[in-house]
Amino acid sequence: MPSDRLQYALSSSVGMVLGAFISLIVDSALYEIGESKIFATVFGVCLMVIGGLIVWRVAPMRGETVSRWRYMVFIFSCMVFTSGICCFLLEKGWLLRMDRWVKLPMYTLLGTSLSFALTFSLLDLINSSTLCSGLSGAEALLGMQAVQSSRQVYVVLFTSVFMGGLFGSSFGLIDVEDDSRMHTRFDEDQAINTMVGAVAGFLVGGANQYLRDKALVDAAPYVTFNFAEDEQF
């Protein structure tokens, strides 16, 4: 059954909150990675662990056919793992001596990896909690799972990569790591990216709900209900 306007508004609102949240985390992480060696080390380890876990999650079982979206997720998860290694190479004094055009690709890669890792982890957590709720049969089909089809995966994946690349690029172009103690550049960059993340999340939330409805409508002719022979009506 197609969703009503309230469900679309709810999905878009949740997407907007998640988009703004991810942009805040990515901006703050990019700043702290260049400022603190301890934070860079911790975040590097976390990115390497997350990248490894994503590779493990999308790895096919024996005899299972590997889909295109799994190949794509595998490539991006390897990028996350590589970004974790790059965190160990970052140092504040070294960054200050580099030209912004040299730092731009590095921050773009880090922003893309952080956004992808956060988005994938959040969606995997939401989907896992839905699958563990005990639903079965038609109830599982109609369950509020965040991402169910490959089209939804493509939309969320490409949007998160685009957002992360945009966040990292703006961080490098504005030279936030060379900011003064007043953090004016950081505040300006974070305000812009938060707005962009909220708008992108709002659109993705609505698109995700539309694709979910389309998947339910396409699967409706194949849904069957089996009743016990002795069931009384």
Kinemage of the C-alpha trace (Angstrom):
@kinemage 1
@onewidth
@group {chain A} dominant
@subgroup {mainchain}
@vectorlist {calphas} color= white
{ca met a 1} P 0.000 0.000 0.000
{ca pro a 2} L 1.522 3.376 -0.992
{ca ser a 3} L 2.540 5.717 1.794
{ca asp a 4} L 0.582 8.841 2.609
{ca arg a 5} L 1.964 12.359 2.967
{ca leu a 6} L 2.642 11.896 6.666
{ca gln a 7} L 4.967 8.965 6.003
{ca tyr a 8} L 6.790 10.913 3.304
{ca ala a 9} L 7.151 13.883 5.649
{ca leu a 10} L 8.455 11.608 8.408
{ca ser a 11} L 10.992 9.918 6.111
{ca ser a 12} L 12.201 13.261 4.776
{ca ser a 13} L 12.471 14.694 8.288
{ca val a 14} L 14.490 11.731 9.526
{ca gly a 15} L 16.737 11.999 6.463
{ca met a 16} L 17.222 15.715 7.101
{ca val a 17} L 18.277 15.100 10.719
{ca leu a 18} L 20.657 12.304 9.711
{ca gly a 19} L 22.156 14.427 6.911
{ca ala a 20} L 22.813 17.349 9.262
{ca phe a 21} L 24.218 14.988 11.897
{ca ile a 22} L 26.608 13.347 9.419
{ca ser a 23} L 27.831 16.731 8.159
{ca leu a 24} L 28.563 17.880 11.717
{ca ile a 25} L 30.480 14.700 12.523
{ca val a 26} L 32.493 14.806 9.285
{ca asp a 27} L 33.472 18.467 9.712
{ca ser a 28} L 34.426 18.015 13.359
{ca ala a 29} L 36.427 14.871 12.589
{ca leu a 30} L 38.354 16.546 9.750
{ca tyr a 31} L 39.286 19.413 12.052
{ca glu a 32} L 40.342 17.219 14.979
{ca ile a 33} L 42.370 14.852 12.801
{ca gly a 34} L 44.678 17.723 11.877
{ca glu a 35} L 44.754 19.191 15.389
{ca ser a 36} L 45.359 16.177 17.629
{ca lys a 37} L 47.730 13.259 17.045
{ca ile a 38} L 45.811 11.153 19.558
{ca phe a 39} L 42.499 11.816 17.822
{ca ala a 40} L 44.070 11.114 14.414
{ca thr a 41} L 45.403 7.784 15.699
{ca val a 42} L 42.085 6.788 17.273
{ca phe a 43} L 40.116 7.810 14.208
{ca gly a 44} L 42.571 6.031 11.928
{ca val a 45} L 42.074 2.801 13.858
{ca cys a 46} L 38.285 3.268 13.800
{ca leu a 47} L 38.240 3.837 10.033
{ca met a 48} L 40.370 0.760 9.451
{ca val a 49} L 38.069 -1.341 11.655
{ca ile a 50} L 34.904 0.044 10.012
{ca gly a 51} L 36.334 -0.553 6.539
{ca gly a 52} L 37.200 -4.130 7.474
{ca leu a 53} L 33.753 -4.736 8.980
{ca ile a 54} L 32.019 -3.390 5.863
{ca val a 55} L 34.109 -5.714 3.693
{ca trp a 56} L 33.081 -8.600 5.951
{ca arg a 57} L 29.388 -7.599 5.817
{ca val a 58} L 29.207 -7.409 2.015
{ca ala a 59} L 31.335 -10.503 1.382
{ca pro a 60} L 29.172 -13.125 -0.387
{ca met a 61} L 28.437 -16.481 1.147
{ca arg a 62} L 29.624 -19.654 -0.580
{ca gly a 63} L 27.676 -20.121 -3.791
{ca glu a 64} L 25.998 -16.694 -3.533
{ca thr a 65} L 25.886 -14.439 -6.604
{ca val a 66} L 27.729 -11.135 -6.137
{ca ser a 67} L 25.626 -8.146 -7.194
{ca arg a 68} L 26.890 -4.861 -8.608
{ca trp a 69} L 26.114 -2.862 -5.499
{ca arg a 70} L 28.258 -5.253 -3.436
{ca tyr a 71} L 31.183 -4.583 -5.735
{ca met a 72} L 30.667 -0.848 -5.282
{ca val a 73} L 30.378 -1.089 -1.507
{ca phe a 74} L 33.523 -3.238 -1.464
{ca ile a 75} L 35.448 -0.569 -3.394
{ca phe a 76} L 34.293 2.222 -1.092
{ca ser a 77} L 35.037 0.151 2.008
{ca cys a 78} L 38.602 -0.321 0.759
{ca met a 79} L 38.759 3.459 0.377
{ca val a 80} L 37.637 3.834 4.000
{ca phe a 81} L 40.387 1.452 5.093
{ca thr a 82} L 42.976 3.437 3.097
{ca ser a 83} L 41.760 6.699 4.644
{ca gly a 84} L 42.318 5.188 8.074
{ca ile a 85} L 45.942 4.597 7.142
{ca cys a 86} L 46.228 8.213 5.914
{ca cys a 87} L 45.141 9.488 9.350
{ca phe a 88} L 48.431 8.255 10.801
{ca leu a 89} L 50.334 10.459 8.338
{ca leu a 90} L 48.612 13.717 9.280
{ca glu a 91} L 50.489 16.230 11.400
{ca lys a 92} L 49.580 19.842 12.134
{ca gly a 93} L 53.056 21.277 11.442
{ca trp a 94} L 53.315 19.363 8.177
{ca leu a 95} L 49.868 20.469 7.028
{ca leu a 96} L 50.660 24.152 7.616
{ca arg a 97} L 53.559 23.977 5.143
{ca met a 98} L 51.459 22.419 2.395
{ca asp a 99} L 49.628 24.314 -0.321
{ca arg a 100} L 45.830 24.115 -0.225
{ca trp a 101} L 45.725 22.406 -3.637
{ca val a 102} L 47.948 19.646 -2.279
{ca lys a 103} L 45.758 19.172 0.798
{ca leu a 104} L 42.503 19.282 -1.183
{ca pro a 105} L 42.591 15.691 -2.557
{ca met a 106} L 43.516 14.318 0.862
{ca tyr a 107} L 40.636 16.046 2.648
{ca thr a 108} L 38.261 15.110 -0.165
{ca leu a 109} L 39.208 11.456 0.262
{ca leu a 110} L 38.853 11.650 4.046
{ca gly a 111} L 35.492 13.444 3.838
{ca thr a 112} L 34.150 10.903 1.356
{ca ser a 113} L 35.320 7.981 3.477
{ca leu a 114} L 33.907 9.423 6.712
{ca ser a 115} L 30.530 10.204 5.158
{ca phe a 116} L 30.277 6.775 3.536
{ca ala a 117} L 31.340 4.941 6.703
{ca leu a 118} L 28.870 6.857 8.897
{ca thr a 119} L 25.980 6.460 6.453
{ca phe a 120} L 26.584 2.751 5.879
{ca ser a 121} L 26.989 2.072 9.613
{ca leu a 122} L 23.793 3.928 10.540
{ca leu a 123} L 21.714 2.206 7.852
{ca asp a 124} L 23.186 -1.190 8.694
{ca leu a 125} L 22.302 -0.618 12.345
{ca ile a 126} L 18.726 0.398 11.487
{ca asn a 127} L 18.242 -2.537 9.120
{ca ser a 128} L 19.748 -4.990 11.612
{ca ser a 129} L 17.410 -3.820 14.363
{ca thr a 130} L 14.462 -4.234 11.976
{ca leu a 131} L 15.499 -7.740 10.940
{ca cys a 132} L 15.933 -8.744 14.579
{ca ser a 133} L 12.419 -7.596 15.506
{ca gly a 134} L 10.899 -11.008 14.811
{ca leu a 135} L 8.843 -10.092 11.755
{ca ser a 136} L 8.137 -12.787 9.178
{ca gly a 137} L 6.156 -13.390 6.007
{ca ala a 138} L 4.039 -10.481 4.841
{ca glu a 139} L 4.882 -8.536 8.016
{ca ala a 140} L 8.566 -8.603 7.082
{ca leu a 141} L 7.707 -7.386 3.591
{ca leu a 142} L 5.736 -4.492 5.005
{ca gly a 143} L 8.249 -3.744 7.776
{ca met a 144} L 9.848 -0.313 8.070
{ca gln a 145} L 13.290 -1.362 6.867
{ca ala a 146} L 15.406 1.644 5.912
{ca val a 147} L 16.951 0.214 2.742
{ca gln a 148} L 15.474 -2.815 0.993
{ca ser a 149} L 16.252 -2.586 -2.734
{ca ser a 150} L 19.378 -2.035 -4.799
{ca arg a 151} L 17.986 1.273 -6.078
{ca gln a 152} L 17.734 2.565 -2.527
{ca val a 153} L 21.312 1.454 -1.908
{ca tyr a 154} L 22.501 3.331 -5.008
{ca val a 155} L 20.704 6.537 -4.000
{ca val a 156} L 22.016 6.508 -0.429
{ca leu a 157} L 25.504 5.416 -1.485
{ca phe a 158} L 26.050 8.029 -4.189
{ca thr a 159} L 24.528 10.798 -2.077
{ca ser a 160} L 26.757 10.003 0.896
{ca val a 161} L 29.837 9.918 -1.367
{ca phe a 162} L 28.844 13.225 -2.989
{ca met a 163} L 28.207 14.851 0.386
{ca gly a 164} L 31.494 13.594 1.827
{ca gly a 165} L 33.468 14.785 -1.192
{ca leu a 166} L 31.788 18.189 -0.963
{ca phe a 167} L 32.484 18.482 2.771
{ca gly a 168} L 36.129 17.520 2.355
{ca ser a 169} L 36.610 19.819 -0.641
{ca ser a 170} L 35.147 22.843 1.154
{ca phe a 171} L 37.264 22.058 4.219
{ca gly a 172} L 40.432 22.070 2.106
{ca leu a 173} L 39.513 25.073 -0.049
{ca ile a 174} L 38.685 27.318 2.916
{ca asp a 175} L 41.897 26.209 4.701
{ca val a 176} L 40.034 25.435 7.913
{ca glu a 177} L 43.092 23.756 9.430
{ca asp a 178} L 44.929 27.138 9.253
{ca asp a 179} L 42.109 28.872 11.117
{ca ser a 180} L 42.691 31.350 13.926
{ca arg a 181} L 41.810 30.724 17.556
{ca met a 182} L 38.374 32.243 16.937
{ca his a 183} L 37.578 29.334 14.565
{ca thr a 184} L 35.746 31.647 12.166
{ca arg a 185} L 36.556 29.527 9.111
{ca phe a 186} L 35.487 26.351 10.858
{ca asp a 187} L 32.166 27.882 11.951
{ca glu a 188} L 31.506 29.175 8.427
{ca asp a 189} L 32.362 25.853 6.813
{ca gln a 190} L 30.274 23.897 9.311
{ca ala a 191} L 27.239 26.139 8.864
{ca ile a 192} L 27.316 25.733 5.065
{ca asn a 193} L 27.887 21.986 5.183
{ca thr a 194} L 25.170 21.444 7.789
{ca met a 195} L 22.653 23.178 5.536
{ca val a 196} L 23.800 21.143 2.518
{ca gly a 197} L 23.627 17.911 4.530
{ca ala a 198} L 20.129 18.695 5.804
{ca val a 199} L 18.802 19.466 2.306
{ca ala a 200} L 20.439 16.363 0.805
{ca gly a 201} L 19.126 14.184 3.635
{ca phe a 202} L 15.619 15.603 3.175
{ca leu a 203} L 15.632 14.743 -0.540
{ca val a 204} L 17.129 11.297 0.002
{ca gly a 205} L 14.567 10.526 2.712
{ca gly a 206} L 11.705 11.293 0.329
{ca ala a 207} L 13.340 9.381 -2.522
{ca asn a 208} L 13.966 6.410 -0.241
{ca gln a 209} L 10.292 6.300 0.752
{ca tyr a 210} L 9.211 6.513 -2.899
{ca leu a 211} L 11.513 3.643 -3.912
{ca arg a 212} L 10.302 1.608 -0.944
{ca asp a 213} L 6.681 2.096 -2.036
{ca lys a 214} L 7.590 1.150 -5.596
{ca ala a 215} L 9.279 -2.043 -4.395
{ca leu a 216} L 6.190 -2.954 -2.350
{ca val a 217} L 3.861 -2.328 -5.300
{ca asp a 218} L 6.050 -4.395 -7.635
{ca ala a 219} L 6.175 -7.255 -5.110
{ca ala a 220} L 2.454 -7.134 -4.241
{ca pro a 221} L 1.289 -9.672 -6.900
{ca tyr a 222} L 3.740 -12.219 -5.482
{ca val a 223} L 2.680 -11.936 -1.828
{ca thr a 224} L 0.596 -14.905 -0.686
{ca phe a 225} L -1.049 -15.638 2.638
{ca asn a 226} L -1.222 -19.236 3.870
{ca phe a 227} L -3.964 -20.082 6.377
{ca ala a 228} L -4.276 -23.230 8.438
{ca glu a 229} L -6.949 -25.614 7.197
{ca asp a 230} L -8.744 -25.674 10.531
{ca glu a 231} L -8.740 -21.896 10.968
{ca gln a 232} L -12.172 -20.474 11.735
{ca phe a 233} L -13.353 -17.229 10.118
